[in-house]
Amino acid sequence: MSDQSWFTEFPQLDRHQLLEIRKTLDGAYRAFSREYGDSIEAFFDPLLSFLIGFEKLLLATPWWLVIGVLAALAYVASRSWKLTVGVIVAFVLIGVFGMWENTMRTMSIILVSTLVAIGLGVPIGIAMARSNRVQSVVTPMLDVMQTMPAFVYLIPVVMLLGIGKIPGVIAVVIYAIPPVIRLTNLGIRLVDKEVLEAATAFGASPTQRLLGVQLPLALPNIMAGINQTIMMALAMVVIASMIGVKGLGQPVLKSITNQYFTLGLLNGLAIVALAIIFDRVTQSYAKRTQQHLGGHDHG
């Protein structure tokens, strides 16, 4: 009986303690955001300026020129006429259905987020490949980033930086960066030890080995990581629209709240079209780099 009474009292005591802990943590976070919020915002100002400038450039450029540049990039990356025609048709349809501006906004945030993710992810992946200790520290963090619901880390970011583009970019980067880190690490670790020993025998320094041997041989893996990062960044578009990121996500959100079926469907299809284009172009580029490396091996 005493056991039973202890059990019923326990949750109340626990709840009170929990409340105190939560209040303390909330207070500490608020104090932190008041103290350092402005300086953190100032730190991200250059990124914001670049993002706004890039978005304005995409919106100000005539549609035919944007499509021409994208088609040329697709052809250079893939050497495939089918894919190039597909890119042209997809973007013409996006324009015809009145989704051009939102698509350009989405593209600007995806490209900037991907560049940030690559800029941070590849060096972290290299550091992981070079040190087992770094790998043992970073891997659990990546696990948390990949399993935690996106809404959870939107809360501290929005509390710190408010609503807008930069919190959107940060949320997208946190969500999308793990694949490029993991696959950079994996790619470098998979490089044949004999090849590295040969490079060392020829007097290559660690930096020369990294830039001349490891990174080129790991490139197909790194490209696969970049491909996955772009896909995850696109998956984040709708969630990022909830914190004021303009683009294709906002009409989808509006269609959910107001039950506009076709609006949601069309903008959803535009996101899918972007995903397919980015996926095919990066994959075919990765395949070409692999063939190129294969050719070198035989030579």
N, C-alpha and C positions, 0 to 999 in steps of 0.2 A: 504493500500500500504506500509506504514511504517512497519507494521507487517511483510509483505512478505520480505522486504529487510533485516530486522533483522534476519529472519529465514535463509536466504541464507548466511548471513555473519557469523552466529553463528557456523556452523560446522568448518570453517577455524580457527577461534579463538580457538575453542575447540581442534582441531587437533594439533595446535602449543603447547598448554598447555600439551596435552597428550604426545607429543614428548619429551618435557622437563622432565616430570615426569618419562617417560620410561628411558631416558638417565641417570637421577639421580639414579634410582633404579639399572640399569645395572652397572653403575660405582661403586655403593656401593657394589653390589654383587661381582664384579671383585676384588675390594679392599679386601673384606672379604676372597675370595678364595686365593688371593696372601698371605694374612696375616696368615690365619689359615689352608690353604689347606694341608701343610706338616704335621702339628700336628694331623689333622683329619685322614690323611692317616696312620700315625704312630699308632693312636688309633686302627685302623682296621687291623694292621699287624698280631696280633695273630690269628684273624679270617681267614685271607688270608692264613697263614701258615697251619692252621688246614684244610682248604678247599683243598689246594694243596696236603697236605699229604694224606688226605682221598681219593682224586681222584687218586693219584699215587698208593695207596694201592689197590683200586678197579681194576685199569688197570694192576697192576703187579700180582694180584692173578689169578691162573688158572681158566678158565671159568667154569669148572665142579665144582670147590670148591665154586665159587660165587653162581652158580645155586643151589648147595646143601644147602648152608647157607640160601638163600632166600626161598627155598622150606621148610626148617625146620622152619623158622620164620613164614611163612604163615600157616603152620600146627599148630604150637603152638598158634598162635593168633586165628585161625578159627576152629581148630579141624575138618577140612573138607578135605577129600582126593581128592574130585573133584577139589577144589580150588588149592590144592597143585600140582596136575597133570597139571592143567591149567597154573600155574606159570612156571613149568618146560618146557612145550611145547612152551609157549610164548617166554621165554628167549633163548631156543634152536633155534627157528625160527629167532629171532633177530640176533643171531650169524651167522646162515647160510646165511642170506641176507647181511652180512657184516656191520652190524650197532652196533656191540658190543661196540667198543671204545666210540662212541658218546653216546650210552645209558648209559654207566658207568659214563661218564662226566655229563650227564643230571641228573642221579640219585644222584651223589655226591652233585650237587648244590641244588637239590630239598630237599634232606635230611638235609643238613646244613641249608638251608633257613627255613625249617619247624622247626628244633630245635631252631633256633633263634626266630622264630615267637611264638613258645610255651613258650620259656624262658621269652620273653617279654609280651606275650599276656595273659597268665594265671595270673601273678601277677596284671596286669592292670585290668583284669576282676574281680579279688578278691577285689581290691580297689574300683571298681565301685559298686560292690554288697554291700560293707560295708558303702559307703557314697553316698548319693543322689547328693551332690555337685560335687563330682568327676564324677559321671555319667553324670550330666548336662554339664560338661566341655568336657568330652571325646566323648560323643555321636555325637555332630556336627563334630568333627574331623574325626570320623569313617565314617560319611556320605560323607564328602569330599573325603576321601581316596577311598571309594567304587564307587563314581560317576565320579571322575576326570579321564580322559583318561590317560593310562599308559605313553604315550609319553610325557605328560606334565611334570610329575615329573622325567622323565629320564633326562631332560635338566639340571636342577640344579645339580643333582647327577653327571652327566658326566662332567659338567663344574668344579665341585669341585674335583673330584677324577679321571678324565680321563676315558679311556675305559678299560674294563677288568672285572675280576671276582667279585671284591668287589662291584662296582656300580651295577652289575647284581644282586648280593645277596640283596643289599639294595632295589633295585627296586622290586624284587620278594617279599621281606618281607613286604614292604609298601602295595603292592597290595593284599597280601594273609593274612595279620594278622587280619583284622576286624572280620571274623567269629569266630575265637577262643576267641577273647576278648568278643564279644557279647554273645556267648553261655556259656562262663564261668560265666559271670555276671548273665545271665538268670538262669542257672542251680542252682547257689547258692541262688538266690532270690526265687526260687521255692521250696526250702527245707521247709518242714512242720514246722511251728512255734512251734507246740506241741513237736516235736522231740527235737528242740533246747531248749525249756523250761525244758524238762526232763533232758537233758544233763547238763543244768545249775543247776538244782536241785540236781544232783549228784556231784556237785562241780567242773565241768569242767571249765577250764579257757578259754578265747576267742580263744587262739591259739589251745587248745585241741579240742574245738568245731569245729574250722575250719578244722583241719587235721583229726579229728576222726569222724566227723558227716557230715559237709557241703560238703567237697570235695568228699568223697566216694559217697554220695547220688547225687552229681552233675556230677559224672563221665560220665554217658551216654551222657549228654549234652555236656560236655567238649570234649568227643571223637567225637561227631558229628561235633563240631567246628574244631577239628584237621583234620577230614576227609575233610571238606570244604576247609580248608587252603591248604591241599596237592593238592586238585583239582585245586584251583586257582593258586597255584605255578606252576603246570604243564601247565596251560593255558598261563602263562607268559613266558614259555620257548622260544617261537619263537620271541617274542618282545625283550627279553633279548639278543638274538643272534645278534640283530642289534648293540649292544654296545660291541661286542667282546666276548660274553660268548660262549665258544665252547660246542657243544653237538648236540642233534637232531634238534635243531632250525635252525642251520646254513645251513644244506642241504635243509631244507624246504624253507628258504629264497633264497638260490641259485636257487632252482627249480622255484620260483616265477619270479626271474629276468631273468632266461635263458629258461624258459618254459620246464623244464625237468619234465614231468608229473609223470613218475614212481618213480623218486628219491623223489619227494615231497610226493607222495602217500605212499611209503614204510616207510619213516621217520615219516610221519603223523600217520600212523597206529602203529608204535612203540610207539609214545607218547600216543596214545589211549590205547594201551595194558598196558603201565605203569599206566595210569590213572585208568583203570578197576581193575588192580591188587591191587593198593594202596586202592582204594575205597572199594573193596570187603573185603580185609583183615581188614581194620580199622572198617568197619561196623560190620563185624561178631565178632570182638573183643568187640565192644561196646555192641552188643546184649548179648554176654556171660557175660560181667560185670553186665548188667542189670538183667540177670537171676540169677547170683550169689548173687546180692543184694536182689533180690526177695526171694531167698531161705533163706537168713538171716532173712528177715522180718517174714517169716512164722515160722522159728525156734524160 
